[in-house]
Amino acid sequence: MKKIINKFSVFIQFGQDNGLVFYKILPMLILRRIFSNWRIKKIKSVAFLMPTKGIGDGIIFSGLLNYFHKRNIKVIVVCAERNVFFYNALSSVDVVIPFTDDIHKKNIKNFCSDKIDYTIDMYGDDLRTPQRIKCLYFINARKSIAFNGNGVSRACFTKTIIYKELDKHLTHRAEYLFNILGLPTENIPYKIDFPKTSLKFADEFVSSLKGKVISFAPFASNYNRSLSVEKARSIALRLSDLSDVSVIILGSKFQLNELAIGKHNIHMLPEVNFYDACALIDKSEILLSVDTSFVHMANFFQKKCIALYNMEMWDDFTINVVFGPGYDKAIKIVSNTYLVRDIEDEIIVNAVIEEC
């Protein structure tokens, strides 16, 4: 009885913290789980929950999305509005549903009117439970699968996979998913569909550059994973002093304006779209990056890469392992602190020199 009371108090607290709507959502999801038969014999559709994840996550799981697509299984992705363009460009994704705080069953029906077989959450991080639970409820799939998660999550998803392989890349979780679904395990390389216009842009951009091209991405989406402006400028200048090289600095217009480097063989990325910027990686000898989206694109292109990480954790998992480069041509340099900018310039520059 005490255990039941404790669980009930957890749900009450969750509703108080995240909104009264969860007093309706949680009981309904729990009832669905209790009265749900487990296995569907023939899977016709899957919906992946990515409401709070970035483009880097989409690149990592692009091979998994393609795995289902190749088996004629309809692939739906629920993602942040800012990332809709990315999933819309993937031929392996049939339906993209933008996530907003006011997402509702009617919104979802506008994008996908058919009943979905499985809702799948490959993450299970505690911090984003409200968004995932809300998506789970309104999608209303026949079954649902999640990794790890807290007590609220485990009570709501049909099946929870307990995953504790702390030394594995995020893509490794697919093996557990295939096993649960009774599907064959196979390699799932990244699968990105690049617009021809982006490839043409990259060809034209590098055609006038001299020597080996080094692409340098010094800024990430947060402070801890970014280099300082001063450090980025210092490294760019040192790289430009190497014999017969051209340096392309990747970043937003605002970020690059702050750098303000005037040197003939340092080239700032013009204001272009994401795919245009990534296409330049394919034309480079090597990528130096703190931005994991660019690192994962280097994996897709199988280009040499120096990836800079900090010591940040994701629940029990180490970010630089789970979201690491994940391929042999990449070298990972990890800061001893939570700040990437604490890595010494000399270590970074020497790593690029050795690979060039």
C-alpha positions as CSV (number, residue, x, y, z in Angstrom):
1,M,0.0,0.0,0.0
2,K,2.8,2.4,0.9
3,K,4.4,1.8,-2.6
4,I,1.1,2.6,-4.3
5,I,0.7,5.8,-2.3
6,N,4.3,6.8,-3.2
7,K,3.6,6.3,-6.9
8,F,0.4,8.2,-6.7
9,S,2.1,11.1,-5.0
10,V,4.7,11.1,-7.8
11,F,2.0,11.5,-10.4
12,I,0.3,14.2,-8.4
13,Q,3.6,16.1,-8.2
14,F,4.2,15.6,-11.9
15,G,0.8,17.2,-12.7
16,Q,1.5,20.1,-10.4
17,D,4.9,20.8,-11.9
18,N,3.9,20.4,-15.6
19,G,0.3,21.3,-15.9
20,L,-3.2,20.1,-15.0
21,V,-3.6,18.4,-18.4
22,F,-1.4,15.6,-17.2
23,Y,-4.0,14.6,-14.6
24,K,-6.0,13.4,-17.6
25,I,-3.1,12.2,-19.7
26,L,-1.3,10.0,-17.1
27,P,-4.2,7.8,-16.1
28,M,-5.2,7.3,-19.7
29,L,-1.7,6.2,-20.7
30,I,-1.4,3.9,-17.8
31,L,-4.7,2.2,-18.6
32,R,-3.6,1.8,-22.3
33,R,-0.5,0.1,-21.1
34,I,-2.3,-2.2,-18.7
35,F,-4.8,-3.4,-21.3
36,S,-2.5,-3.5,-24.3
37,N,-1.4,-6.8,-25.8
38,W,2.3,-6.7,-26.5
39,R,3.3,-7.7,-30.0
40,I,2.0,-6.6,-33.4
41,K,2.6,-9.3,-36.0
42,K,3.2,-7.0,-39.0
43,I,4.4,-3.5,-38.4
44,K,3.0,-1.0,-40.8
45,S,4.0,2.3,-39.2
46,V,6.3,3.8,-36.5
47,A,6.5,7.3,-35.0
48,F,9.8,8.5,-33.5
49,L,9.6,11.1,-30.7
50,M,12.2,13.8,-31.2
51,P,10.3,16.9,-29.9
52,T,13.2,18.4,-28.0
53,K,16.2,17.0,-30.0
54,G,18.5,18.7,-32.4
55,I,19.6,18.1,-36.0
56,G,22.6,16.1,-34.8
57,D,20.2,13.6,-33.3
58,G,18.4,13.4,-36.6
59,I,21.6,12.7,-38.4
60,I,22.6,10.0,-35.9
61,F,19.2,8.2,-36.3
62,S,18.9,8.8,-40.1
63,G,20.1,5.2,-40.7
64,L,17.5,3.9,-38.3
65,L,14.7,5.8,-40.0
66,N,16.0,4.4,-43.3
67,Y,16.0,0.9,-41.9
68,F,12.2,1.0,-41.4
69,H,11.7,2.8,-44.7
70,K,13.4,0.0,-46.6
71,R,11.0,-2.5,-45.1
72,N,8.0,-0.5,-46.4
73,I,7.1,0.7,-42.9
74,K,5.7,4.2,-42.8
75,V,8.0,6.5,-40.8
76,I,6.7,9.4,-38.9
77,V,8.9,11.9,-36.9
78,V,7.7,14.3,-34.3
79,C,10.3,17.1,-34.0
80,A,10.8,20.7,-33.0
81,E,9.4,23.2,-35.5
82,R,13.0,24.5,-36.2
83,N,14.0,21.0,-37.4
84,V,11.1,20.2,-39.7
85,F,13.1,21.3,-42.8
86,F,15.7,18.6,-42.0
87,Y,13.3,15.7,-41.8
88,N,11.3,16.9,-44.7
89,A,14.4,16.5,-46.8
90,L,14.9,12.8,-45.8
91,S,13.4,10.4,-48.3
92,S,13.1,7.8,-45.5
93,V,10.6,9.9,-43.6
94,D,7.0,9.9,-44.8
95,V,5.4,12.3,-42.3
96,V,6.9,15.1,-40.2
97,I,4.8,16.4,-37.3
98,P,6.0,19.7,-35.7
99,F,5.9,19.7,-31.9
100,T,4.6,22.7,-30.1
101,D,3.5,23.1,-26.5
102,D,-0.2,23.1,-27.6
103,I,0.1,19.9,-29.7
104,H,-3.2,18.0,-29.8
105,K,-4.8,15.0,-31.4
106,K,-6.4,17.2,-34.0
107,N,-3.0,18.7,-35.0
108,I,-1.6,15.2,-35.4
109,K,-4.6,14.0,-37.5
110,N,-3.9,16.9,-39.9
111,F,-0.5,15.3,-40.7
112,C,-1.3,11.6,-40.2
113,S,-4.9,10.3,-40.1
114,D,-4.0,6.6,-40.0
115,K,-3.6,4.6,-36.8
116,I,0.1,4.3,-35.9
117,D,1.4,0.9,-34.8
118,Y,4.4,2.0,-32.6
119,T,5.5,5.2,-30.9
120,I,9.3,4.9,-30.2
121,D,11.4,7.1,-27.9
122,M,15.1,6.3,-28.2
123,Y,16.2,8.5,-25.4
124,G,14.4,8.4,-22.1
125,D,16.1,11.4,-20.4
126,D,14.3,12.6,-17.3
127,L,14.5,16.3,-18.2
128,R,12.2,16.0,-21.2
129,T,9.5,13.7,-19.9
130,P,6.6,16.1,-20.2
131,Q,7.1,16.7,-23.9
132,R,7.5,13.0,-24.6
133,I,4.5,12.0,-22.5
134,K,2.3,14.6,-24.2
135,C,3.4,13.3,-27.7
136,L,2.8,9.7,-26.6
137,Y,-0.8,10.5,-25.5
138,F,-1.9,12.5,-28.5
139,I,-0.3,10.2,-31.1
140,N,-2.3,7.3,-29.5
141,A,-0.4,4.5,-31.2
142,R,-1.3,0.9,-30.7
143,K,2.0,0.2,-28.8
144,S,4.9,2.2,-27.5
145,I,8.6,1.7,-26.7
146,A,11.0,3.8,-24.6
147,F,14.5,3.5,-23.3
148,N,15.1,3.9,-19.6
149,G,13.2,6.9,-18.3
150,N,11.8,7.7,-14.9
151,G,8.9,6.2,-13.1
152,V,6.3,8.3,-14.9
153,S,7.7,7.3,-18.3
154,R,7.9,3.6,-17.4
155,A,4.3,3.7,-16.3
156,C,3.1,5.2,-19.6
157,F,5.0,3.4,-22.3
158,T,3.9,-0.1,-23.2
159,K,7.5,-1.4,-23.1
160,T,10.6,0.1,-21.5
161,I,14.0,-1.1,-22.5
162,I,16.5,-0.8,-19.7
163,Y,19.7,0.2,-21.4
164,K,22.9,0.5,-19.4
165,E,25.8,0.2,-21.9
166,L,27.6,3.3,-20.9
167,D,30.5,2.9,-23.4
168,K,28.4,2.6,-26.6
169,H,27.4,5.2,-29.2
170,L,23.7,6.2,-29.4
171,T,23.2,4.2,-32.6
172,H,23.9,1.0,-30.6
173,R,20.4,1.2,-29.0
174,A,18.9,0.2,-32.4
175,E,20.1,-3.4,-31.7
176,Y,17.9,-3.6,-28.6
177,L,15.0,-2.1,-30.5
178,F,15.3,-4.6,-33.3
179,N,15.4,-7.5,-30.8
180,I,12.2,-6.3,-29.1
181,L,10.4,-5.9,-32.4
182,G,11.7,-9.3,-33.7
183,L,13.5,-7.6,-36.6
184,P,16.9,-8.6,-38.0
185,T,19.9,-6.6,-36.8
186,E,22.0,-4.9,-39.4
187,N,24.4,-2.0,-39.8
188,I,22.6,1.3,-40.1
189,P,25.0,3.9,-41.6
190,Y,23.7,7.5,-41.8
191,K,21.5,8.2,-44.7
192,I,21.2,11.9,-45.7
193,D,19.6,13.2,-49.0
194,F,21.6,16.2,-50.0
195,P,20.0,18.8,-52.3
196,K,21.9,19.1,-55.6
197,T,21.9,22.9,-55.2
198,S,23.9,22.5,-52.0
199,L,26.5,20.2,-53.6
200,K,26.7,22.7,-56.5
201,F,27.2,25.6,-54.1
202,A,30.1,23.8,-52.3
203,D,31.8,23.0,-55.6
204,E,31.6,26.6,-56.7
205,F,32.7,27.9,-53.3
206,V,35.9,25.8,-53.0
207,S,36.8,26.1,-56.7
208,S,38.6,29.4,-56.1
209,L,40.3,28.3,-52.9
210,K,44.0,27.2,-52.9
211,G,45.6,24.2,-51.2
212,K,44.0,21.9,-48.7
213,V,40.7,23.0,-47.3
214,I,40.1,23.0,-43.5
215,S,36.6,23.5,-42.3
216,F,36.5,25.0,-38.8
217,A,33.3,25.1,-36.7
218,P,34.2,26.9,-33.4
219,F,30.7,27.5,-32.0
220,A,28.0,25.1,-30.7
221,S,24.5,25.6,-29.4
222,N,25.6,26.4,-25.9
223,Y,28.3,28.2,-24.0
224,N,30.0,25.1,-22.5
225,R,30.5,23.4,-25.9
226,S,31.7,26.6,-27.7
227,L,35.1,28.1,-28.1
228,S,35.4,31.7,-27.1
229,V,35.6,34.3,-29.9
230,E,39.3,35.0,-28.9
231,K,40.2,31.3,-28.9
232,A,38.4,30.7,-32.2
233,R,40.3,33.6,-33.8
234,S,43.6,32.4,-32.5
235,I,43.2,28.9,-33.8
236,A,41.9,30.1,-37.2
237,L,45.0,32.3,-37.6
238,R,47.4,29.5,-36.6
239,L,45.7,27.1,-39.1
240,S,46.0,29.7,-41.8
241,D,49.7,30.0,-41.2
242,L,50.1,26.4,-42.4
243,S,51.6,25.8,-45.8
244,D,49.2,25.7,-48.7
245,V,45.8,25.7,-46.9
246,S,42.5,27.5,-46.9
247,V,40.4,27.8,-43.8
248,I,36.6,28.0,-44.0
249,I,34.9,29.1,-40.7
250,L,31.4,27.7,-40.3
251,G,28.8,29.4,-38.1
252,S,25.9,31.8,-38.1
253,K,26.2,35.3,-39.5
254,F,26.2,36.8,-36.0
255,Q,28.9,34.5,-34.7
256,L,31.2,35.1,-37.7
257,N,30.8,38.9,-37.6
258,E,32.2,38.8,-34.1
259,L,35.3,37.0,-35.3
260,A,36.2,39.7,-37.9
261,I,39.3,38.1,-39.3
262,G,40.8,39.7,-42.4
263,K,43.2,37.3,-44.0
264,H,43.4,36.1,-47.6
265,N,43.1,32.4,-46.9
266,I,40.5,32.6,-44.1
267,H,37.0,32.5,-45.5
268,M,33.8,33.1,-43.6
269,L,30.8,31.1,-44.4
270,P,28.3,33.3,-46.3
271,E,24.7,33.3,-45.1
272,V,23.5,30.0,-46.5
273,N,21.2,27.1,-45.4
274,F,22.3,24.2,-43.3
275,Y,22.8,21.8,-46.2
276,D,25.0,24.3,-48.1
277,A,27.2,24.6,-45.0
278,C,27.4,20.9,-44.6
279,A,28.2,20.3,-48.2
280,L,31.5,22.3,-47.7
281,I,32.6,19.5,-45.3
282,D,32.6,17.1,-48.1
283,K,34.9,19.3,-50.1
284,S,37.3,19.7,-47.2
285,E,40.4,17.8,-46.3
286,I,39.5,17.8,-42.6
287,L,36.8,19.2,-40.3
288,L,37.7,20.8,-36.9
289,S,34.4,21.2,-34.9
290,V,32.8,21.7,-31.6
291,D,29.4,21.4,-33.3
292,T,28.2,17.8,-33.2
293,S,25.8,18.3,-36.2
294,F,28.8,19.0,-38.3
295,V,30.8,16.1,-36.7
296,H,28.0,13.7,-37.6
297,M,27.9,15.0,-41.2
298,A,31.6,14.4,-41.4
299,N,30.8,10.8,-40.5
300,F,28.2,10.7,-43.3
301,F,30.8,11.9,-45.8
302,Q,33.5,9.8,-44.1
303,K,35.8,12.8,-43.9
304,K,38.7,13.2,-41.5
305,C,37.6,15.1,-38.4
306,I,38.9,16.5,-35.1
307,A,35.9,16.7,-32.8
308,L,36.1,18.7,-29.6
309,Y,34.0,17.7,-26.5
310,N,33.7,18.6,-22.9
311,M,33.0,16.3,-19.9
312,E,29.3,16.9,-19.9
313,M,27.0,14.1,-18.7
314,W,23.5,13.0,-20.0
315,D,21.9,11.3,-17.0
316,D,24.4,8.4,-16.4
317,F,25.9,8.6,-19.9
318,T,28.9,10.6,-21.1
319,I,28.1,13.0,-23.9
320,N,31.4,12.5,-25.8
321,V,30.7,8.8,-25.9
322,V,27.0,8.6,-26.6
323,F,27.1,11.5,-29.1
324,G,30.7,10.9,-30.2
325,P,31.9,10.9,-33.8
326,G,31.3,7.1,-34.1
327,Y,33.7,6.4,-36.9
328,D,37.4,5.6,-37.5
329,K,38.4,8.7,-39.4
330,A,37.6,11.0,-36.5
331,I,39.8,12.0,-33.6
332,K,38.1,13.0,-30.3
333,I,39.7,15.6,-28.0
334,V,38.0,15.9,-24.6
335,S,38.4,18.8,-22.2
336,N,39.1,17.9,-18.6
337,T,36.4,20.3,-17.6
338,Y,32.8,21.2,-18.6
339,L,34.2,23.8,-21.0
340,V,35.5,22.9,-24.5
341,R,37.4,26.2,-24.5
342,D,39.7,24.8,-21.8
343,I,41.4,22.6,-24.3
344,E,44.8,24.1,-25.1
345,D,45.3,25.7,-28.5
346,E,48.5,23.7,-29.1
347,I,46.7,20.4,-28.7
348,I,44.0,21.4,-31.1
349,V,46.3,22.8,-33.8
350,N,48.8,19.9,-33.6
351,A,46.0,17.4,-34.0
352,V,44.9,19.1,-37.3
353,I,48.5,19.3,-38.5
354,E,49.0,15.6,-37.9
355,E,45.9,14.7,-39.9
356,C,46.6,17.1,-42.8
